[in-house]
Amino acid sequence: MAVLKVIEILANSDKSWEDATRKAVKHASKSLKNIRSVYVQDQSASVNDNEITEFRVNVKITFEVN
């Protein structure tokens, strides 16, 4: 039986929500092993002069605890 843990991470990108999600997983993988999934809970963006300047995601990352 596997024991899984879920953590919540906020990440941002100037390119896209997908890029922000990839950055969150990449950064989490530096200290977490056995990442199983990522769930995008929320998306938002910053706007300046009628242009999106930053994409933000709130993700939940699930990983196996040894």
ZIGIQUI-V488823 format. One record per run of one state. SS is the DSSP state (H for helix, E for strand, C for the rest). FROM is the first residue (numbers start at 1). TO is the last residue. If there is no record, write none. Layout:
# ZIGIQUI-V488823
SS/FROM/TO  SS/FROM/TO
This chain:
# ZIGIQUI-V488823
C/1/2  E/3/13  C/14/16  H/17/28  C/29/34  E/35/48  C/49/50  E/51/65  C/66/66
